[in-house]
Amino acid sequence: MHKTKASFAWPLEGKKKWLIFGHLSLATIFSFLLNQLAALIHFRERPFLQTGTHRLVNPLSEKSFPSDHAAVAFAIAVAIFFYNKSLGVFLLLLGILIGLGRI
């Protein structure tokens, strides 16, 4: 019986998988940093802090807008769109749902 060697190339071969990984990493990091810069320019306090509502869990930050989740989701979707149009469109739709969920 012939044993096959495990490959990290699946489903992509060679340099292309590392190129995609690099673009996804850069898009994620850049969108997060750009979002932090936008938060410094336009800070909006979370609504429950204005009303004095009792919280069960303390938030990690006090900012409400812009949403880190939505920014990173769109950055990943756009980066994937350049390599796989149908998956990119699907992820863009998920990004829209994430954005709507933050409202």
C-alpha distances in whole Angstrom, upper triangle without the diagonal:
4,6,10,13,16,18,22,23,22,24,26,26,27,31,32,30,32,35,35,35,38,40,39,40,43,44,44,46,48,49,49,52,54,54,55,58,59,59,62,64,64,64,64,64,62,64,64,66,69,70,69,66,65,61,59,56,58,56,54,57,60,60,59,59,57,54,51,48,49,50,46,45,47,45,42,42,44,41,39,41,41,37,37,40,39,38,41,43,41,42,45,46,45,47,50,49,49,52,54,53,54,58
4,6,10,13,15,19,20,19,22,23,22,23,27,28,27,29,32,32,32,34,37,36,37,40,41,41,43,45,46,47,49,51,51,53,55,56,57,59,61,61,61,62,62,60,63,63,64,67,68,67,65,64,60,57,55,56,54,52,55,58,57,57,57,54,51,48,46,47,47,44,42,44,43,39,40,41,39,36,38,38,34,34,37,37,35,38,41,39,39,43,44,43,44,48,47,47,50,52,51,52,56
4,7,9,12,16,17,17,19,21,20,21,25,26,24,26,29,29,29,31,34,33,34,37,38,38,39,42,43,43,46,48,48,49,52,53,54,56,58,58,58,58,59,57,59,59,61,64,65,64,62,60,56,54,51,52,51,49,51,55,54,54,53,51,48,45,43,44,44,40,39,41,40,36,37,39,36,33,36,36,32,32,36,35,33,36,39,37,37,40,42,40,42,45,45,44,47,49,48,49,53
4,6,9,12,13,13,16,17,16,18,21,22,21,22,26,26,25,28,30,30,30,33,35,35,36,39,40,40,42,44,45,46,49,50,51,53,55,55,55,55,56,54,57,57,58,61,62,62,59,58,54,52,50,50,49,47,49,52,51,51,50,48,45,42,40,41,41,37,36,38,36,33,34,35,32,30,33,32,29,29,32,32,30,32,35,34,34,37,39,37,39,42,42,41,44,46,45,47,50
4,6,10,11,12,15,16,15,15,19,20,18,20,23,23,22,25,28,27,28,31,32,32,33,36,37,38,40,42,42,44,46,47,48,50,52,52,52,53,54,52,55,55,56,59,60,60,58,56,53,50,47,48,46,44,46,50,49,49,48,46,43,40,38,39,39,35,34,36,34,31,32,34,30,28,31,31,27,28,31,31,29,31,34,33,33,36,38,36,37,41,41,40,42,45,44,45,48
4,7,9,9,12,14,13,14,17,18,16,17,21,21,19,22,25,24,24,28,29,29,30,33,34,34,36,38,39,40,42,44,44,47,49,49,49,49,50,48,51,51,52,55,56,56,54,53,49,47,44,44,43,40,43,46,45,45,44,42,39,36,34,35,35,31,31,33,31,27,29,30,27,25,28,28,25,25,29,28,26,28,31,30,29,33,34,32,34,37,37,36,39,41,40,41,45
4,5,6,9,10,10,10,14,14,12,14,17,17,16,19,22,21,22,25,26,26,28,30,31,32,34,36,36,38,40,41,42,44,46,47,47,47,48,47,49,50,51,54,55,55,53,52,48,46,43,44,41,39,41,44,43,43,42,40,37,34,32,33,33,29,28,30,28,25,26,27,24,22,25,25,21,22,26,26,23,25,29,28,27,30,32,30,31,35,35,34,37,39,38,39,43
4,6,8,9,9,9,11,12,9,11,14,14,13,16,18,17,18,21,22,22,24,26,27,28,30,32,33,34,36,38,38,40,42,43,43,44,45,43,46,47,47,50,52,52,50,49,45,43,40,40,38,36,38,41,40,40,39,36,34,30,29,30,29,25,25,27,25,21,23,24,21,19,22,22,19,20,23,24,21,23,26,25,24,27,29,28,28,32,32,31,33,36,35,36,40
4,6,5,5,6,9,9,7,10,12,12,12,15,17,17,18,21,22,22,24,26,27,28,30,32,33,34,36,37,39,41,42,43,43,44,45,44,47,48,48,51,53,53,51,50,47,45,42,42,40,37,39,42,41,40,39,36,34,31,29,30,29,25,25,26,24,21,22,23,19,17,20,19,16,17,21,21,19,21,24,24,23,26,28,27,28,31,32,31,33,36,35,36,40
3,5,7,9,12,11,9,12,14,13,13,17,18,17,19,22,22,23,25,27,28,29,31,32,33,35,37,38,39,41,43,43,43,44,45,43,46,46,48,50,52,52,50,49,45,44,41,41,39,37,39,42,40,40,38,36,33,30,28,29,28,25,24,25,24,20,21,22,19,17,19,19,16,16,19,19,17,19,23,22,21,24,26,25,26,29,30,29,32,34,34,35,38
4,7,10,12,10,8,12,14,12,13,16,17,16,18,21,21,22,24,26,26,28,30,31,32,34,36,36,38,40,42,42,42,43,44,42,44,45,47,49,50,51,49,48,45,43,41,41,38,37,38,41,39,38,37,35,32,29,27,27,27,24,22,23,22,18,19,20,17,14,17,17,13,13,16,16,14,17,20,19,19,22,24,23,24,27,28,27,30,32,32,33,36
4,7,9,7,5,9,10,10,11,14,15,15,17,19,20,21,23,24,25,27,29,30,31,33,35,35,37,39,40,41,41,42,44,42,45,46,47,50,51,51,50,49,46,45,42,42,39,37,38,41,39,38,37,34,32,29,27,27,26,23,22,23,21,18,18,19,16,13,16,15,11,12,16,17,15,17,20,20,19,22,24,24,24,28,29,28,30,33,33,34,37
4,7,6,6,9,11,11,12,15,16,17,18,20,21,23,25,26,27,29,31,32,33,35,36,37,39,41,42,43,44,45,46,45,48,49,50,52,54,54,53,52,49,48,44,44,42,39,41,43,42,41,39,37,35,32,30,30,29,26,25,25,23,20,21,21,18,16,18,17,14,15,19,20,18,20,23,23,23,25,28,27,28,31,32,31,33,36,36,37,40
4,6,6,7,9,11,12,13,15,16,18,19,21,22,24,25,27,28,30,31,32,34,35,37,38,40,42,42,43,45,46,45,48,49,50,53,54,55,53,53,49,48,45,45,42,39,40,43,41,41,40,37,35,32,31,31,29,26,26,26,24,21,22,22,19,17,20,18,15,17,21,22,21,21,25,25,24,27,29,29,29,32,34,33,34,37,38,38,41
4,6,5,6,9,10,10,12,14,15,16,18,20,21,22,24,26,27,28,30,32,33,34,36,37,39,40,41,42,44,44,46,48,48,51,53,53,52,52,48,47,44,43,40,38,38,41,39,39,37,35,33,30,29,29,27,24,24,24,21,19,21,20,16,16,18,16,13,16,20,22,20,20,24,25,23,25,28,28,28,31,33,31,33,36,36,37,40
4,5,5,6,8,10,11,12,14,15,16,18,20,21,22,24,26,26,28,30,31,32,34,36,37,38,39,40,42,41,44,46,46,49,51,51,50,50,46,45,42,42,39,36,37,40,38,37,35,32,31,28,27,26,25,22,22,21,19,16,17,17,13,12,15,12,10,12,16,18,17,17,20,21,20,22,25,25,24,28,29,29,30,33,33,34,37
4,5,5,6,9,10,10,12,14,15,16,18,20,21,22,24,25,27,29,30,31,33,35,36,37,37,39,40,39,42,43,44,47,48,49,47,47,43,42,39,39,36,34,35,37,36,35,34,31,29,26,24,25,23,20,20,20,18,15,16,16,13,12,14,13,10,13,16,18,16,16,20,20,19,21,24,23,23,26,28,26,28,31,31,32,35
4,5,5,6,8,10,10,12,14,15,16,18,20,21,22,24,25,27,28,30,31,33,34,35,36,38,39,39,42,43,43,46,48,48,47,47,43,42,39,38,35,32,33,36,34,34,33,30,28,25,24,25,23,19,20,20,17,15,17,17,13,13,16,15,13,15,19,21,18,18,22,22,20,22,25,24,24,27,29,27,29,32,32,32,35
4,5,5,6,9,10,11,12,14,15,16,18,20,21,22,24,26,27,28,30,32,33,34,35,36,38,38,41,42,43,45,47,48,47,47,43,43,39,38,35,33,33,36,34,33,31,29,27,24,23,23,21,18,19,19,16,14,15,15,11,11,14,12,10,14,17,19,17,16,20,21,19,21,24,23,23,26,28,26,27,31,31,31,34
4,5,5,6,8,10,10,12,14,15,16,18,20,21,22,24,25,26,28,30,31,32,33,34,36,35,38,40,40,43,45,45,44,44,41,40,37,36,33,30,31,34,31,31,29,26,24,22,21,20,19,16,16,16,13,10,12,12,8,8,11,9,8,11,14,16,14,13,17,17,15,17,20,20,19,22,24,23,24,27,28,28,31
4,6,5,6,9,10,11,12,14,15,17,18,20,21,23,24,25,27,29,30,31,32,33,34,34,37,38,39,41,43,43,42,42,38,38,34,34,31,28,29,32,30,30,28,25,23,20,19,20,18,15,15,16,13,10,13,13,10,10,13,13,11,14,17,18,15,15,19,19,16,18,21,20,19,23,24,22,24,27,27,27,30
4,5,5,6,8,10,11,12,14,15,16,18,20,21,22,24,26,27,28,30,31,32,34,34,37,38,38,41,43,43,42,42,39,38,35,34,31,28,28,31,29,29,27,25,23,20,20,20,18,15,16,16,13,11,14,14,10,11,14,13,13,16,18,20,18,17,20,21,18,19,23,22,20,24,26,24,25,28,28,28,31
4,5,5,6,8,10,10,12,14,15,16,18,20,21,22,24,26,27,28,29,30,32,32,35,37,37,39,41,42,41,42,38,38,35,34,30,28,28,30,28,28,25,22,21,18,18,18,15,13,14,13,10,9,11,10,6,9,11,10,10,13,15,18,16,14,17,18,16,16,20,19,18,21,23,21,22,26,26,26,28
4,6,5,6,9,10,10,12,14,15,16,18,20,21,22,25,26,26,27,28,30,29,32,34,34,37,39,39,38,38,35,35,31,30,27,25,25,28,25,25,23,20,19,16,15,15,13,10,11,11,8,6,9,9,6,7,11,11,11,13,15,17,14,12,16,16,13,14,18,17,15,18,20,18,19,23,23,23,26
4,5,5,6,8,10,11,12,14,15,17,18,20,21,23,25,25,26,28,29,29,32,33,33,36,38,38,37,37,34,34,30,29,26,23,23,26,24,24,23,20,18,15,15,16,14,10,12,13,10,9,12,12,9,11,14,14,15,17,19,20,17,16,19,19,16,17,20,19,17,21,22,20,21,24,24,23,26
4,5,5,6,8,10,10,12,14,15,16,18,20,21,22,24,25,27,28,29,32,33,33,36,38,39,38,38,35,35,31,30,27,24,24,26,24,24,22,19,18,15,16,16,13,11,13,13,9,9,13,12,9,12,15,14,15,18,19,21,19,17,20,21,17,18,21,20,18,21,23,21,21,25,25,24,27
4,6,5,6,8,10,10,12,14,15,16,18,20,21,22,23,24,26,26,29,31,31,33,36,37,36,36,33,33,30,29,25,23,22,25,22,22,20,17,16,13,13,13,10,8,10,9,5,6,9,9,7,10,12,12,14,16,17,19,16,14,17,18,14,14,18,17,14,17,19,17,17,21,22,21,23
4,6,5,6,9,10,11,12,14,15,16,19,20,21,21,23,24,24,27,29,29,31,33,34,33,33,30,30,27,25,22,19,19,22,19,19,18,15,13,10,10,11,8,5,8,9,6,6,10,10,9,12,14,15,16,17,19,20,17,15,17,18,14,14,17,16,13,17,18,16,16,20,20,19,22
4,6,5,6,9,10,11,12,14,15,17,19,20,20,22,24,24,27,29,29,31,33,34,33,33,30,30,27,25,22,19,18,21,19,20,18,15,14,11,12,13,10,8,12,12,9,10,14,14,12,15,17,18,19,21,22,24,21,18,21,22,18,18,21,19,17,20,21,18,18,22,22,20,23
4,5,5,6,8,10,11,12,14,15,17,18,19,21,23,24,27,29,29,31,34,34,34,35,32,32,29,27,23,20,19,21,19,20,17,14,14,11,13,13,10,9,12,12,9,11,14,13,12,15,17,17,19,21,22,24,21,18,21,22,18,18,21,20,17,19,21,19,18,22,23,21,23
4,6,5,6,9,10,10,12,14,15,16,17,19,21,21,24,26,26,28,31,31,31,32,29,30,26,25,21,19,18,19,16,16,14,11,11,8,10,10,6,6,9,9,6,9,12,11,11,14,16,17,19,20,20,22,20,17,19,19,16,15,18,17,13,16,18,15,14,18,19,17,19
4,5,5,6,9,10,10,13,14,15,15,17,19,19,22,24,24,26,28,29,29,29,26,27,23,21,18,15,14,16,14,15,13,10,9,6,9,10,7,6,10,11,9,11,14,14,14,17,19,20,21,23,23,25,22,19,21,21,18,17,20,18,15,17,19,15,15,19,18,16,19
4,5,5,6,9,10,11,13,14,15,17,19,20,24,26,25,27,30,30,30,31,28,29,25,23,20,17,15,17,15,16,14,12,12,9,12,13,10,10,14,14,12,14,17,17,16,19,21,22,24,25,26,27,25,22,24,25,21,20,23,21,18,20,22,19,18,22,22,19,21
4,5,5,6,9,10,11,12,14,16,19,20,23,25,25,26,29,30,30,31,29,30,27,25,21,18,16,18,15,15,13,10,11,10,13,12,9,10,14,13,11,14,16,15,16,19,20,21,23,25,25,27,24,21,23,24,20,19,22,21,17,19,21,18,17,20,21,18,20
4,5,5,6,9,10,10,11,13,15,16,19,22,21,23,26,27,27,28,25,27,24,21,18,15,13,14,11,12,9,7,8,6,10,10,7,9,12,12,11,14,16,16,17,20,21,22,24,25,25,26,24,21,22,23,19,18,20,19,15,17,18,15,14,17,18,15,17
4,5,5,6,9,10,10,12,14,16,19,21,20,22,25,25,26,27,24,26,22,20,16,14,11,13,10,12,10,8,9,8,12,13,10,12,15,15,14,17,19,19,20,23,24,25,27,28,29,30,27,24,26,26,23,21,23,22,18,20,21,18,17,20,20,17,18
4,5,5,7,9,10,13,16,18,21,23,22,23,27,27,28,29,27,29,26,23,19,17,14,15,12,14,11,10,12,11,15,15,12,14,17,17,16,19,21,20,21,24,25,26,28,30,30,31,29,26,27,28,24,23,25,24,20,22,24,21,19,22,22,19,20
4,5,5,6,8,11,14,16,19,21,20,21,25,26,27,28,26,28,25,23,19,17,15,14,11,12,9,7,10,10,14,13,11,14,16,16,15,19,20,19,21,24,24,25,28,29,29,30,28,25,26,26,23,21,23,22,19,19,21,19,16,19,20,17,17
4,5,5,5,8,10,12,16,18,17,18,21,22,23,25,23,25,22,19,16,14,11,11,7,9,7,6,9,10,13,14,12,14,17,17,17,20,22,22,23,26,26,28,30,31,31,32,30,27,27,28,24,23,24,23,19,20,21,18,16,19,19,15,16
4,6,6,10,12,15,18,20,18,19,23,24,25,26,25,27,24,21,18,16,13,12,10,12,10,10,13,13,17,17,15,17,20,20,20,23,25,24,25,28,29,30,33,34,34,35,33,30,30,31,28,26,28,27,23,24,25,22,20,22,23,19,20
4,6,10,13,16,18,21,20,20,24,25,26,28,27,29,27,24,21,19,16,15,12,13,11,10,14,15,18,18,16,19,21,21,20,24,25,24,26,29,29,30,33,34,33,35,33,30,30,31,28,26,28,27,23,23,25,23,20,22,23,20,20
4,7,10,13,15,18,17,17,20,22,23,26,24,27,25,22,19,18,14,13,9,10,8,8,12,14,17,16,15,18,20,20,20,23,25,24,26,29,29,30,33,34,33,34,32,29,29,30,27,25,26,25,22,21,23,20,17,19,20,17,16
4,7,10,12,15,13,14,17,19,20,22,21,23,21,18,15,15,11,9,6,8,7,8,11,13,16,16,16,18,21,21,21,24,25,26,27,30,30,32,34,35,34,35,33,30,30,30,27,25,26,25,22,22,23,20,17,19,19,16,16
4,7,9,12,11,11,14,16,17,19,18,21,19,17,14,15,11,8,6,5,6,8,11,13,16,16,16,19,21,21,22,25,26,26,28,30,31,33,35,36,35,35,33,30,30,30,27,25,26,24,21,21,21,19,16,17,17,13,13
4,6,9,7,8,11,12,13,16,15,18,16,14,12,13,9,6,5,5,8,11,12,15,17,17,18,20,22,23,24,26,28,29,30,32,33,35,37,37,37,37,35,32,32,31,29,27,27,25,23,22,22,19,17,18,17,14,13
4,6,6,7,10,11,11,13,12,15,14,12,9,11,9,6,6,5,8,11,11,14,15,16,18,20,21,22,24,26,27,28,30,31,32,35,37,36,36,35,33,31,31,30,27,26,25,23,21,21,20,17,16,16,15,11,11
4,5,5,7,9,9,12,12,15,15,14,12,15,13,10,10,8,11,14,14,17,18,18,20,22,23,24,26,28,29,30,32,34,34,37,39,38,37,37,35,33,32,31,28,27,26,25,23,22,21,18,17,16,15,12,11
4,5,5,6,5,8,8,12,12,11,11,14,13,10,11,10,14,16,16,19,19,20,22,24,25,26,28,30,31,32,34,35,36,39,41,40,39,39,36,35,34,33,30,29,28,26,24,24,22,20,19,18,16,14,13
4,6,5,7,9,9,13,13,11,10,13,11,8,10,10,14,16,17,19,20,22,23,25,26,28,29,31,32,33,35,37,38,40,42,42,41,41,38,36,36,35,32,31,31,28,26,26,25,22,21,21,19,16,16
4,6,8,11,12,16,16,15,14,17,14,11,12,12,15,17,18,21,22,23,25,27,28,29,31,33,34,35,37,39,39,42,44,43,42,42,40,38,37,36,34,32,32,30,28,27,26,24,22,22,20,17,16
4,6,9,11,15,16,15,15,18,17,14,15,14,17,20,21,23,24,25,27,29,30,31,33,35,35,37,39,40,41,44,45,45,44,43,41,39,38,37,35,34,33,31,29,28,27,25,23,22,21,18,17
4,6,9,13,14,13,14,17,16,13,15,15,19,22,22,24,25,26,28,30,31,32,34,36,36,38,40,41,42,45,47,46,45,45,42,41,40,39,36,35,34,32,31,30,28,26,25,24,22,20,19
4,6,10,12,12,13,16,16,14,16,15,19,22,21,23,23,25,27,29,29,31,33,34,35,37,39,40,41,44,45,44,44,43,40,39,38,37,34,34,32,30,29,28,26,24,24,23,20,18,18
4,7,9,10,12,16,16,15,17,17,21,23,22,24,24,26,28,29,30,32,34,35,36,38,40,40,42,45,46,45,45,43,41,40,39,37,35,35,34,31,30,30,27,25,25,24,22,20,20
4,5,6,9,13,14,13,15,15,19,21,20,21,21,23,25,26,27,29,31,32,33,35,37,37,39,42,43,42,42,41,38,37,37,35,32,32,31,28,27,27,25,23,23,22,19,18,18
4,7,10,13,15,15,18,17,21,23,21,22,21,24,26,26,27,30,31,31,33,35,36,37,39,41,42,41,41,40,37,36,36,34,32,32,31,28,27,28,25,23,23,23,20,19,20
4,6,9,12,13,15,15,19,20,18,19,18,21,23,23,24,27,28,28,30,33,33,34,36,39,39,39,39,38,35,34,34,32,29,30,29,26,25,26,24,21,22,22,19,17,19
4,7,9,9,12,13,17,19,17,17,18,21,22,22,24,26,27,28,30,32,33,34,36,38,39,39,39,38,35,34,35,33,30,30,30,27,25,26,24,21,21,22,19,17,19
4,5,7,9,10,13,15,13,13,14,17,18,19,20,23,24,24,26,28,29,30,32,35,36,36,36,35,32,31,31,30,27,27,27,24,22,23,21,18,18,19,17,14,16
4,7,9,11,13,14,13,12,13,16,17,17,19,21,22,23,25,27,27,29,31,33,34,34,35,34,31,30,31,29,26,26,27,24,22,23,22,18,19,20,18,15,18
4,6,8,11,12,11,11,13,16,16,17,19,21,21,23,25,26,27,29,31,33,34,34,35,35,32,30,31,30,26,26,26,24,21,22,22,18,18,20,18,15,17
4,7,10,11,12,13,15,17,17,19,21,22,23,25,27,28,29,31,32,34,36,36,36,36,34,31,32,31,28,27,27,25,22,23,23,19,18,19,18,14,16
4,6,8,9,10,13,14,14,16,18,19,20,22,24,25,26,28,29,31,33,34,33,34,31,29,29,28,25,24,25,23,20,20,20,17,15,17,16,12,13
4,6,7,10,11,12,13,15,17,18,19,21,22,23,25,27,28,30,32,32,31,31,29,27,27,26,23,22,22,20,17,17,17,14,12,14,13,9,10
3,5,8,11,10,11,14,15,15,17,19,20,21,23,25,25,28,30,30,29,29,27,25,25,24,21,20,20,19,16,15,16,13,11,13,13,9,10
4,6,9,8,8,11,13,13,14,17,18,18,20,22,23,25,27,27,27,27,25,22,22,22,19,17,18,17,14,14,15,12,10,12,13,9,11
4,5,5,6,9,10,11,12,14,16,17,19,20,21,23,25,25,25,25,23,20,20,20,17,15,16,15,11,12,13,9,8,11,10,7,9
4,6,5,6,8,10,11,12,14,15,17,18,20,22,24,24,24,24,21,19,20,20,16,15,17,15,11,13,14,10,10,13,13,10,13
4,6,5,6,9,10,11,12,14,16,17,18,21,22,22,22,22,19,17,18,17,13,13,14,11,9,11,11,7,8,11,10,9,12
4,6,5,6,9,10,10,12,14,15,16,19,21,20,20,20,17,15,15,15,11,10,11,9,6,8,9,6,5,9,9,8,11
4,5,5,6,9,10,11,12,14,15,17,19,20,19,20,18,15,16,16,12,11,13,12,8,10,12,9,8,12,13,11,14
4,5,5,6,8,10,11,12,14,16,17,18,18,19,16,14,15,15,11,11,14,12,9,12,13,10,11,14,14,13,16
4,6,5,6,9,10,11,12,15,16,16,16,16,13,11,12,11,8,8,10,8,5,9,10,8,9,12,12,12,15
4,5,5,6,8,10,10,13,15,15,14,15,13,10,10,11,8,6,9,9,5,8,11,9,9,13,14,14,16
4,5,5,6,9,10,11,13,14,14,16,14,10,12,13,10,9,13,12,9,12,14,13,13,16,17,16,19
4,6,5,6,8,10,11,12,13,14,11,9,11,11,8,9,12,11,9,13,14,13,14,17,18,18,20
4,6,5,6,9,10,10,10,11,8,5,7,8,5,5,9,9,7,10,13,12,13,16,17,17,20
4,5,5,7,9,10,9,11,10,6,8,11,8,7,11,12,10,12,15,15,15,18,19,19,22
4,5,6,7,9,10,12,11,8,11,13,10,10,14,14,13,15,18,17,18,21,22,22,24
4,5,5,6,8,9,7,5,9,10,8,10,13,13,12,15,17,17,18,21,22,23,25
4,5,5,5,7,7,4,7,9,8,8,12,13,12,15,17,17,18,21,22,23,25
4,6,7,10,10,8,10,13,12,12,15,17,16,18,21,21,21,24,26,26,28
4,6,9,9,8,11,13,13,14,17,17,17,20,22,22,23,26,27,28,30
4,6,6,6,9,10,11,12,14,15,16,18,20,21,22,24,25,27,29
4,6,5,6,9,10,10,12,14,15,16,18,20,21,22,24,26,27
4,5,5,6,9,10,11,13,14,16,17,19,20,21,23,25,27
4,5,5,6,9,10,11,12,14,15,16,18,20,21,23,25
4,5,5,6,9,10,10,12,14,15,16,18,20,21,23
4,5,5,6,9,10,11,13,14,15,17,18,20,22
4,5,5,6,9,10,11,13,14,15,17,19,21
4,5,5,6,9,10,10,12,14,15,16,19
4,5,5,6,9,10,10,12,14,15,17
4,5,5,6,9,10,11,12,14,16
4,5,5,6,9,10,10,13,15
4,5,5,6,9,10,11,13
4,5,5,6,8,10,11
4,5,5,6,9,10
4,5,5,6,9
4,5,5,7
4,5,5
4,5
4
